[in-house]
Amino acid sequence: MAFYGVLLGLGVAELLNGFANLLREKNPPKLGWVIPLLGLLILTEMIANFADAWSNFRTLEVGLVEFVPPALIGILYYVAAVTLMPRELNDWTSLTDYFYRRRRWIVGSLICANLLVIAVSAPRLLPYVIAAGTRGITVYIVAQFWLLGGYLVLLFANRPRVSLPAIALLLLYYLVNYGPYTLANLLK
């Protein structure tokens, strides 16, 4: 948990540092909406995944096999956070253009992190999903398609009018799944 927390903490620090550097920039590039909303999504995801890990993996055995998946998840979130903002802001006139040039790294890291989260949490969740019957299986499948589908749209979108609704749907996913209507509550 400590190592996972450090990786996520470093990712949050890098994410915030990128936005702080933008505020300090004498002639900042055009901001747009994609980068700020994606930054909010990455921050939300890192917090949600840390909360999940805190409640589910504090008793994890200490060993290489058990340690690798959370470490990879933390590394992937760190990569997404670091690559969200360009290191040299002066090289870009628009941060939206930067995102579309780097989206494979940014969104690809988030997709891989989420696939690992699904793989790690599935053995713990599936008994509850199956016990809830058809409704539970349907809710679980819809939730996974919602999450991964939103990221696939974002990965292949090449215009803000497609990317922004995808980001909004992903933020809504986290509001639904970590608000009063969590997957666990829907399965009860």
Rosetta constraint file for C-alpha pairs under 8 A:
AtomPair CA 1 CA 5 HARMONIC 5.86 0.50
AtomPair CA 1 CA 53 HARMONIC 7.43 0.50
AtomPair CA 1 CA 54 HARMONIC 7.21 0.50
AtomPair CA 1 CA 57 HARMONIC 7.33 0.50
AtomPair CA 1 CA 58 HARMONIC 6.34 0.50
AtomPair CA 2 CA 6 HARMONIC 6.08 0.50
AtomPair CA 3 CA 7 HARMONIC 6.27 0.50
AtomPair CA 3 CA 71 HARMONIC 7.27 0.50
AtomPair CA 4 CA 8 HARMONIC 6.23 0.50
AtomPair CA 4 CA 70 HARMONIC 6.19 0.50
AtomPair CA 4 CA 71 HARMONIC 5.86 0.50
AtomPair CA 4 CA 74 HARMONIC 5.75 0.50
AtomPair CA 5 CA 9 HARMONIC 5.84 0.50
AtomPair CA 5 CA 50 HARMONIC 7.00 0.50
AtomPair CA 5 CA 74 HARMONIC 7.92 0.50
AtomPair CA 6 CA 10 HARMONIC 6.02 0.50
AtomPair CA 7 CA 11 HARMONIC 6.21 0.50
AtomPair CA 7 CA 71 HARMONIC 7.71 0.50
AtomPair CA 7 CA 74 HARMONIC 5.15 0.50
AtomPair CA 7 CA 75 HARMONIC 6.40 0.50
AtomPair CA 7 CA 78 HARMONIC 6.62 0.50
AtomPair CA 8 CA 12 HARMONIC 6.21 0.50
AtomPair CA 8 CA 46 HARMONIC 6.38 0.50
AtomPair CA 8 CA 50 HARMONIC 7.61 0.50
AtomPair CA 8 CA 74 HARMONIC 5.55 0.50
AtomPair CA 8 CA 75 HARMONIC 7.93 0.50
AtomPair CA 8 CA 77 HARMONIC 6.86 0.50
AtomPair CA 8 CA 78 HARMONIC 6.55 0.50
AtomPair CA 9 CA 13 HARMONIC 6.14 0.50
AtomPair CA 10 CA 14 HARMONIC 6.11 0.50
AtomPair CA 10 CA 78 HARMONIC 6.86 0.50
AtomPair CA 11 CA 15 HARMONIC 6.08 0.50
AtomPair CA 11 CA 77 HARMONIC 6.42 0.50
AtomPair CA 11 CA 78 HARMONIC 4.26 0.50
AtomPair CA 11 CA 79 HARMONIC 7.59 0.50
AtomPair CA 11 CA 81 HARMONIC 5.46 0.50
AtomPair CA 11 CA 82 HARMONIC 6.91 0.50
AtomPair CA 12 CA 16 HARMONIC 6.13 0.50
AtomPair CA 12 CA 43 HARMONIC 6.58 0.50
AtomPair CA 12 CA 46 HARMONIC 7.76 0.50
AtomPair CA 12 CA 78 HARMONIC 7.82 0.50
AtomPair CA 12 CA 81 HARMONIC 7.03 0.50
AtomPair CA 13 CA 17 HARMONIC 5.90 0.50
AtomPair CA 14 CA 18 HARMONIC 6.08 0.50
AtomPair CA 14 CA 78 HARMONIC 7.80 0.50
AtomPair CA 14 CA 81 HARMONIC 6.18 0.50
AtomPair CA 14 CA 82 HARMONIC 5.67 0.50
AtomPair CA 15 CA 19 HARMONIC 6.70 0.50
AtomPair CA 15 CA 39 HARMONIC 7.01 0.50
AtomPair CA 15 CA 43 HARMONIC 7.82 0.50
AtomPair CA 15 CA 81 HARMONIC 4.98 0.50
AtomPair CA 15 CA 82 HARMONIC 6.31 0.50
AtomPair CA 15 CA 84 HARMONIC 7.39 0.50
AtomPair CA 15 CA 85 HARMONIC 7.82 0.50
AtomPair CA 16 CA 20 HARMONIC 6.07 0.50
AtomPair CA 17 CA 21 HARMONIC 6.00 0.50
AtomPair CA 18 CA 22 HARMONIC 6.42 0.50
AtomPair CA 18 CA 82 HARMONIC 7.72 0.50
AtomPair CA 18 CA 84 HARMONIC 7.85 0.50
AtomPair CA 18 CA 85 HARMONIC 5.59 0.50
AtomPair CA 18 CA 86 HARMONIC 7.81 0.50
AtomPair CA 18 CA 87 HARMONIC 7.92 0.50
AtomPair CA 19 CA 23 HARMONIC 6.45 0.50
AtomPair CA 19 CA 85 HARMONIC 7.56 0.50
AtomPair CA 20 CA 24 HARMONIC 6.35 0.50
AtomPair CA 21 CA 25 HARMONIC 6.12 0.50
AtomPair CA 22 CA 28 HARMONIC 6.23 0.50
AtomPair CA 22 CA 89 HARMONIC 7.37 0.50
AtomPair CA 23 CA 28 HARMONIC 7.68 0.50
AtomPair CA 25 CA 89 HARMONIC 7.71 0.50
AtomPair CA 27 CA 90 HARMONIC 7.53 0.50
AtomPair CA 28 CA 89 HARMONIC 6.77 0.50
AtomPair CA 28 CA 90 HARMONIC 7.14 0.50
AtomPair CA 28 CA 93 HARMONIC 7.93 0.50
AtomPair CA 29 CA 89 HARMONIC 6.67 0.50
AtomPair CA 29 CA 90 HARMONIC 7.05 0.50
AtomPair CA 29 CA 92 HARMONIC 6.02 0.50
AtomPair CA 29 CA 93 HARMONIC 4.60 0.50
AtomPair CA 29 CA 94 HARMONIC 5.01 0.50
AtomPair CA 29 CA 95 HARMONIC 6.30 0.50
AtomPair CA 30 CA 93 HARMONIC 6.00 0.50
AtomPair CA 30 CA 94 HARMONIC 4.45 0.50
AtomPair CA 30 CA 95 HARMONIC 6.05 0.50
AtomPair CA 30 CA 96 HARMONIC 7.84 0.50
AtomPair CA 31 CA 35 HARMONIC 7.22 0.50
AtomPair CA 31 CA 36 HARMONIC 7.81 0.50
AtomPair CA 31 CA 94 HARMONIC 6.24 0.50
AtomPair CA 31 CA 95 HARMONIC 5.37 0.50
AtomPair CA 31 CA 96 HARMONIC 6.94 0.50
AtomPair CA 32 CA 36 HARMONIC 7.70 0.50
AtomPair CA 32 CA 94 HARMONIC 7.51 0.50
AtomPair CA 32 CA 95 HARMONIC 6.81 0.50
AtomPair CA 32 CA 96 HARMONIC 6.11 0.50
AtomPair CA 33 CA 37 HARMONIC 6.12 0.50
AtomPair CA 33 CA 96 HARMONIC 7.68 0.50
AtomPair CA 33 CA 160 HARMONIC 7.98 0.50
AtomPair CA 33 CA 164 HARMONIC 7.52 0.50
AtomPair CA 34 CA 38 HARMONIC 5.93 0.50
AtomPair CA 34 CA 96 HARMONIC 6.16 0.50
AtomPair CA 34 CA 99 HARMONIC 7.74 0.50
AtomPair CA 34 CA 160 HARMONIC 6.70 0.50
AtomPair CA 34 CA 163 HARMONIC 7.15 0.50
AtomPair CA 34 CA 164 HARMONIC 6.24 0.50
AtomPair CA 35 CA 39 HARMONIC 5.93 0.50
AtomPair CA 35 CA 84 HARMONIC 7.10 0.50
AtomPair CA 35 CA 85 HARMONIC 7.84 0.50
AtomPair CA 35 CA 95 HARMONIC 6.73 0.50
AtomPair CA 35 CA 96 HARMONIC 6.62 0.50
AtomPair CA 35 CA 99 HARMONIC 7.00 0.50
AtomPair CA 36 CA 40 HARMONIC 6.27 0.50
AtomPair CA 37 CA 41 HARMONIC 6.18 0.50
AtomPair CA 37 CA 164 HARMONIC 7.91 0.50
AtomPair CA 37 CA 167 HARMONIC 6.92 0.50
AtomPair CA 37 CA 168 HARMONIC 7.97 0.50
AtomPair CA 38 CA 42 HARMONIC 6.11 0.50
AtomPair CA 38 CA 167 HARMONIC 6.57 0.50
AtomPair CA 39 CA 43 HARMONIC 6.14 0.50
AtomPair CA 39 CA 81 HARMONIC 7.59 0.50
AtomPair CA 39 CA 84 HARMONIC 7.26 0.50
AtomPair CA 40 CA 44 HARMONIC 6.03 0.50
AtomPair CA 41 CA 45 HARMONIC 6.05 0.50
AtomPair CA 41 CA 167 HARMONIC 7.28 0.50
AtomPair CA 41 CA 170 HARMONIC 7.36 0.50
AtomPair CA 41 CA 171 HARMONIC 5.94 0.50
AtomPair CA 42 CA 46 HARMONIC 6.14 0.50
AtomPair CA 42 CA 77 HARMONIC 7.63 0.50
AtomPair CA 42 CA 80 HARMONIC 7.66 0.50
AtomPair CA 42 CA 81 HARMONIC 6.99 0.50
AtomPair CA 43 CA 47 HARMONIC 6.23 0.50
AtomPair CA 44 CA 48 HARMONIC 6.05 0.50
AtomPair CA 44 CA 171 HARMONIC 7.83 0.50
AtomPair CA 44 CA 174 HARMONIC 7.45 0.50
AtomPair CA 45 CA 49 HARMONIC 5.96 0.50
AtomPair CA 45 CA 174 HARMONIC 7.48 0.50
AtomPair CA 46 CA 50 HARMONIC 6.07 0.50
AtomPair CA 46 CA 77 HARMONIC 7.04 0.50
AtomPair CA 47 CA 51 HARMONIC 6.17 0.50
AtomPair CA 48 CA 52 HARMONIC 6.21 0.50
AtomPair CA 48 CA 174 HARMONIC 7.79 0.50
AtomPair CA 48 CA 178 HARMONIC 7.40 0.50
AtomPair CA 49 CA 53 HARMONIC 6.03 0.50
AtomPair CA 50 CA 54 HARMONIC 5.96 0.50
AtomPair CA 51 CA 55 HARMONIC 6.32 0.50
AtomPair CA 52 CA 56 HARMONIC 5.94 0.50
AtomPair CA 52 CA 57 HARMONIC 7.90 0.50
AtomPair CA 53 CA 57 HARMONIC 5.05 0.50
AtomPair CA 53 CA 58 HARMONIC 7.06 0.50
AtomPair CA 54 CA 58 HARMONIC 5.77 0.50
AtomPair CA 60 CA 66 HARMONIC 7.01 0.50
AtomPair CA 61 CA 66 HARMONIC 6.43 0.50
AtomPair CA 62 CA 66 HARMONIC 6.55 0.50
AtomPair CA 62 CA 67 HARMONIC 6.68 0.50
AtomPair CA 63 CA 67 HARMONIC 5.84 0.50
AtomPair CA 64 CA 68 HARMONIC 5.99 0.50
AtomPair CA 65 CA 69 HARMONIC 7.74 0.50
AtomPair CA 66 CA 70 HARMONIC 7.86 0.50
AtomPair CA 67 CA 71 HARMONIC 6.24 0.50
AtomPair CA 68 CA 72 HARMONIC 6.03 0.50
AtomPair CA 69 CA 73 HARMONIC 6.16 0.50
AtomPair CA 69 CA 116 HARMONIC 6.80 0.50
AtomPair CA 69 CA 120 HARMONIC 7.26 0.50
AtomPair CA 70 CA 74 HARMONIC 6.16 0.50
AtomPair CA 71 CA 75 HARMONIC 6.14 0.50
AtomPair CA 72 CA 76 HARMONIC 6.07 0.50
AtomPair CA 72 CA 113 HARMONIC 7.52 0.50
AtomPair CA 73 CA 77 HARMONIC 6.32 0.50
AtomPair CA 73 CA 112 HARMONIC 7.94 0.50
AtomPair CA 73 CA 113 HARMONIC 4.93 0.50
AtomPair CA 73 CA 114 HARMONIC 7.88 0.50
AtomPair CA 73 CA 116 HARMONIC 6.58 0.50
AtomPair CA 73 CA 117 HARMONIC 7.15 0.50
AtomPair CA 74 CA 78 HARMONIC 6.15 0.50
AtomPair CA 74 CA 113 HARMONIC 7.86 0.50
AtomPair CA 75 CA 79 HARMONIC 6.19 0.50
AtomPair CA 76 CA 80 HARMONIC 6.28 0.50
AtomPair CA 76 CA 109 HARMONIC 5.17 0.50
AtomPair CA 76 CA 110 HARMONIC 6.75 0.50
AtomPair CA 76 CA 112 HARMONIC 7.22 0.50
AtomPair CA 76 CA 113 HARMONIC 5.69 0.50
AtomPair CA 77 CA 81 HARMONIC 6.13 0.50
AtomPair CA 77 CA 109 HARMONIC 6.72 0.50
AtomPair CA 77 CA 110 HARMONIC 6.54 0.50
AtomPair CA 77 CA 113 HARMONIC 6.74 0.50
AtomPair CA 78 CA 82 HARMONIC 6.06 0.50
AtomPair CA 79 CA 83 HARMONIC 6.04 0.50
AtomPair CA 79 CA 105 HARMONIC 7.97 0.50
AtomPair CA 79 CA 106 HARMONIC 7.29 0.50
AtomPair CA 79 CA 109 HARMONIC 6.68 0.50
AtomPair CA 80 CA 84 HARMONIC 6.05 0.50
AtomPair CA 80 CA 105 HARMONIC 7.05 0.50
AtomPair CA 80 CA 106 HARMONIC 4.64 0.50
AtomPair CA 80 CA 107 HARMONIC 7.18 0.50
AtomPair CA 80 CA 109 HARMONIC 5.67 0.50
AtomPair CA 80 CA 110 HARMONIC 6.53 0.50
AtomPair CA 81 CA 85 HARMONIC 7.84 0.50
AtomPair CA 81 CA 106 HARMONIC 7.71 0.50
AtomPair CA 83 CA 102 HARMONIC 7.53 0.50
AtomPair CA 83 CA 105 HARMONIC 7.31 0.50
AtomPair CA 83 CA 106 HARMONIC 6.15 0.50
AtomPair CA 84 CA 99 HARMONIC 7.12 0.50
AtomPair CA 84 CA 106 HARMONIC 6.31 0.50
AtomPair CA 85 CA 89 HARMONIC 7.98 0.50
AtomPair CA 85 CA 95 HARMONIC 7.71 0.50
AtomPair CA 85 CA 98 HARMONIC 8.00 0.50
AtomPair CA 86 CA 98 HARMONIC 7.26 0.50
AtomPair CA 88 CA 92 HARMONIC 7.84 0.50
AtomPair CA 92 CA 97 HARMONIC 7.67 0.50
AtomPair CA 92 CA 98 HARMONIC 6.76 0.50
AtomPair CA 93 CA 97 HARMONIC 7.89 0.50
AtomPair CA 94 CA 98 HARMONIC 6.56 0.50
AtomPair CA 95 CA 99 HARMONIC 6.17 0.50
AtomPair CA 96 CA 100 HARMONIC 6.45 0.50
AtomPair CA 96 CA 160 HARMONIC 7.93 0.50
AtomPair CA 97 CA 101 HARMONIC 6.34 0.50
AtomPair CA 98 CA 102 HARMONIC 6.20 0.50
AtomPair CA 99 CA 103 HARMONIC 5.31 0.50
AtomPair CA 100 CA 158 HARMONIC 6.51 0.50
AtomPair CA 102 CA 106 HARMONIC 6.35 0.50
AtomPair CA 103 CA 107 HARMONIC 5.44 0.50
AtomPair CA 103 CA 108 HARMONIC 7.33 0.50
AtomPair CA 103 CA 155 HARMONIC 6.38 0.50
AtomPair CA 104 CA 108 HARMONIC 5.12 0.50
AtomPair CA 104 CA 109 HARMONIC 7.94 0.50
AtomPair CA 104 CA 155 HARMONIC 6.37 0.50
AtomPair CA 105 CA 109 HARMONIC 5.88 0.50
AtomPair CA 106 CA 110 HARMONIC 6.58 0.50
AtomPair CA 107 CA 111 HARMONIC 6.11 0.50
AtomPair CA 107 CA 151 HARMONIC 6.77 0.50
AtomPair CA 107 CA 154 HARMONIC 7.16 0.50
AtomPair CA 107 CA 155 HARMONIC 5.84 0.50
AtomPair CA 108 CA 112 HARMONIC 6.16 0.50
AtomPair CA 108 CA 155 HARMONIC 7.24 0.50
AtomPair CA 109 CA 113 HARMONIC 6.06 0.50
AtomPair CA 110 CA 114 HARMONIC 6.10 0.50
AtomPair CA 110 CA 151 HARMONIC 7.84 0.50
AtomPair CA 111 CA 115 HARMONIC 6.13 0.50
AtomPair CA 111 CA 148 HARMONIC 6.93 0.50
AtomPair CA 111 CA 151 HARMONIC 6.50 0.50
AtomPair CA 111 CA 152 HARMONIC 7.99 0.50
AtomPair CA 112 CA 116 HARMONIC 6.22 0.50
AtomPair CA 113 CA 117 HARMONIC 6.18 0.50
AtomPair CA 114 CA 118 HARMONIC 6.07 0.50
AtomPair CA 114 CA 148 HARMONIC 7.83 0.50
AtomPair CA 115 CA 119 HARMONIC 6.13 0.50
AtomPair CA 116 CA 120 HARMONIC 6.01 0.50
AtomPair CA 117 CA 121 HARMONIC 5.95 0.50
AtomPair CA 118 CA 122 HARMONIC 5.63 0.50
AtomPair CA 119 CA 123 HARMONIC 7.64 0.50
AtomPair CA 121 CA 125 HARMONIC 6.11 0.50
AtomPair CA 122 CA 126 HARMONIC 5.55 0.50
AtomPair CA 123 CA 127 HARMONIC 7.44 0.50
AtomPair CA 125 CA 129 HARMONIC 6.26 0.50
AtomPair CA 126 CA 130 HARMONIC 5.92 0.50
AtomPair CA 127 CA 131 HARMONIC 5.99 0.50
AtomPair CA 128 CA 132 HARMONIC 6.23 0.50
AtomPair CA 128 CA 136 HARMONIC 7.72 0.50
AtomPair CA 128 CA 187 HARMONIC 7.53 0.50
AtomPair CA 129 CA 133 HARMONIC 6.87 0.50
AtomPair CA 129 CA 136 HARMONIC 4.69 0.50
AtomPair CA 129 CA 137 HARMONIC 5.54 0.50
AtomPair CA 129 CA 140 HARMONIC 6.86 0.50
AtomPair CA 129 CA 187 HARMONIC 6.98 0.50
AtomPair CA 130 CA 134 HARMONIC 7.67 0.50
AtomPair CA 130 CA 136 HARMONIC 6.41 0.50
AtomPair CA 130 CA 137 HARMONIC 6.29 0.50
AtomPair CA 131 CA 136 HARMONIC 7.46 0.50
AtomPair CA 132 CA 136 HARMONIC 4.64 0.50
AtomPair CA 132 CA 137 HARMONIC 7.35 0.50
AtomPair CA 132 CA 187 HARMONIC 5.80 0.50
AtomPair CA 132 CA 188 HARMONIC 7.26 0.50
AtomPair CA 133 CA 137 HARMONIC 6.33 0.50
AtomPair CA 134 CA 138 HARMONIC 6.02 0.50
AtomPair CA 135 CA 139 HARMONIC 6.10 0.50
AtomPair CA 135 CA 187 HARMONIC 7.41 0.50
AtomPair CA 136 CA 140 HARMONIC 6.10 0.50
AtomPair CA 136 CA 186 HARMONIC 7.81 0.50
AtomPair CA 136 CA 187 HARMONIC 5.48 0.50
AtomPair CA 137 CA 141 HARMONIC 6.11 0.50
AtomPair CA 138 CA 142 HARMONIC 6.01 0.50
AtomPair CA 139 CA 143 HARMONIC 6.03 0.50
AtomPair CA 139 CA 183 HARMONIC 7.39 0.50
AtomPair CA 139 CA 186 HARMONIC 7.75 0.50
AtomPair CA 139 CA 187 HARMONIC 7.85 0.50
AtomPair CA 140 CA 144 HARMONIC 6.32 0.50
AtomPair CA 140 CA 183 HARMONIC 7.45 0.50
AtomPair CA 141 CA 145 HARMONIC 6.16 0.50
AtomPair CA 142 CA 146 HARMONIC 5.93 0.50
AtomPair CA 143 CA 147 HARMONIC 6.25 0.50
AtomPair CA 143 CA 173 HARMONIC 7.85 0.50
AtomPair CA 144 CA 148 HARMONIC 6.04 0.50
AtomPair CA 144 CA 149 HARMONIC 7.95 0.50
AtomPair CA 145 CA 149 HARMONIC 5.22 0.50
AtomPair CA 145 CA 150 HARMONIC 7.91 0.50
AtomPair CA 146 CA 150 HARMONIC 5.95 0.50
AtomPair CA 146 CA 170 HARMONIC 7.66 0.50
AtomPair CA 146 CA 173 HARMONIC 7.29 0.50
AtomPair CA 147 CA 151 HARMONIC 6.54 0.50
AtomPair CA 147 CA 170 HARMONIC 6.32 0.50
AtomPair CA 147 CA 173 HARMONIC 6.87 0.50
AtomPair CA 148 CA 152 HARMONIC 6.13 0.50
AtomPair CA 149 CA 153 HARMONIC 6.20 0.50
AtomPair CA 150 CA 154 HARMONIC 6.27 0.50
AtomPair CA 150 CA 166 HARMONIC 5.23 0.50
AtomPair CA 150 CA 167 HARMONIC 7.17 0.50
AtomPair CA 150 CA 169 HARMONIC 6.73 0.50
AtomPair CA 150 CA 170 HARMONIC 6.04 0.50
AtomPair CA 151 CA 155 HARMONIC 6.00 0.50
AtomPair CA 151 CA 166 HARMONIC 7.23 0.50
AtomPair CA 151 CA 170 HARMONIC 7.70 0.50
AtomPair CA 152 CA 156 HARMONIC 6.33 0.50
AtomPair CA 153 CA 157 HARMONIC 5.78 0.50
AtomPair CA 153 CA 162 HARMONIC 7.69 0.50
AtomPair CA 153 CA 163 HARMONIC 7.23 0.50
AtomPair CA 153 CA 166 HARMONIC 6.44 0.50
AtomPair CA 154 CA 162 HARMONIC 7.52 0.50
AtomPair CA 154 CA 163 HARMONIC 5.27 0.50
AtomPair CA 154 CA 166 HARMONIC 5.97 0.50
AtomPair CA 154 CA 167 HARMONIC 7.26 0.50
AtomPair CA 157 CA 162 HARMONIC 5.88 0.50
AtomPair CA 157 CA 163 HARMONIC 5.80 0.50
AtomPair CA 158 CA 162 HARMONIC 7.37 0.50
AtomPair CA 158 CA 163 HARMONIC 7.39 0.50
AtomPair CA 159 CA 163 HARMONIC 6.24 0.50
AtomPair CA 160 CA 164 HARMONIC 5.46 0.50
AtomPair CA 161 CA 165 HARMONIC 6.98 0.50
AtomPair CA 162 CA 166 HARMONIC 6.57 0.50
AtomPair CA 163 CA 167 HARMONIC 6.20 0.50
AtomPair CA 164 CA 168 HARMONIC 6.11 0.50
AtomPair CA 165 CA 169 HARMONIC 6.08 0.50
AtomPair CA 166 CA 170 HARMONIC 6.25 0.50
AtomPair CA 167 CA 171 HARMONIC 6.18 0.50
AtomPair CA 168 CA 172 HARMONIC 6.12 0.50
AtomPair CA 169 CA 173 HARMONIC 6.12 0.50
AtomPair CA 170 CA 174 HARMONIC 6.60 0.50
AtomPair CA 171 CA 175 HARMONIC 6.33 0.50
AtomPair CA 172 CA 176 HARMONIC 6.03 0.50
AtomPair CA 173 CA 177 HARMONIC 6.00 0.50
AtomPair CA 174 CA 178 HARMONIC 5.67 0.50
AtomPair CA 174 CA 179 HARMONIC 7.73 0.50
AtomPair CA 175 CA 179 HARMONIC 5.36 0.50
AtomPair CA 176 CA 180 HARMONIC 7.23 0.50
AtomPair CA 176 CA 181 HARMONIC 5.61 0.50
AtomPair CA 176 CA 182 HARMONIC 6.11 0.50
AtomPair CA 177 CA 181 HARMONIC 6.17 0.50
AtomPair CA 177 CA 182 HARMONIC 4.17 0.50
AtomPair CA 177 CA 183 HARMONIC 5.85 0.50
AtomPair CA 178 CA 182 HARMONIC 5.48 0.50
AtomPair CA 180 CA 185 HARMONIC 7.63 0.50
AtomPair CA 181 CA 185 HARMONIC 5.89 0.50
AtomPair CA 181 CA 186 HARMONIC 6.36 0.50
AtomPair CA 182 CA 186 HARMONIC 6.29 0.50
AtomPair CA 183 CA 187 HARMONIC 6.27 0.50
AtomPair CA 184 CA 188 HARMONIC 6.62 0.50
